[in-house]
């Protein structure tokens, strides 16, 4: 499972020009599910995202998590994180989880964040989305959890 975290001042998702999800201060997470991922990876990655200290404290040091600053998280499923570009010019997505595997794991990931007390918004799985965000910092972190 792969996640790209972007600390944001605001973030939103539009589908067919309608806003379907919106957050203020927090994190936008672009989430990719691999073919062999399970709920174990989803829970581990959600916990890591919730507790990663990427927000500044009163001294300007990145010592606080999204939970500690009362931030929100916008989760956007993105299978293209599994693009394999080693051969040719067209990316292969053979390592991305099929929709019947990926969608329940995106749900499990978001649900785990919710149980940690974080306000969650979500994009629409499988839809063509416009993701609009104001990156803060910028702070962008790549996290990955290989299936065990």
Secondary structure, DSSP 8 states (H G I E B T S, - for coil): -EEEEEEEEEEEEEETTEEEEEESSEEEEEEE-BTT--HHHHHHHHHHHHH---EE-TTS-EEE-TTTTT-EEEEEE-GGGG-B-SSSSS-B-TTB--HHHHHHHHHHHHHHHHHTT-EEEE--TTS--EEEEEEEEEEEEEEE----
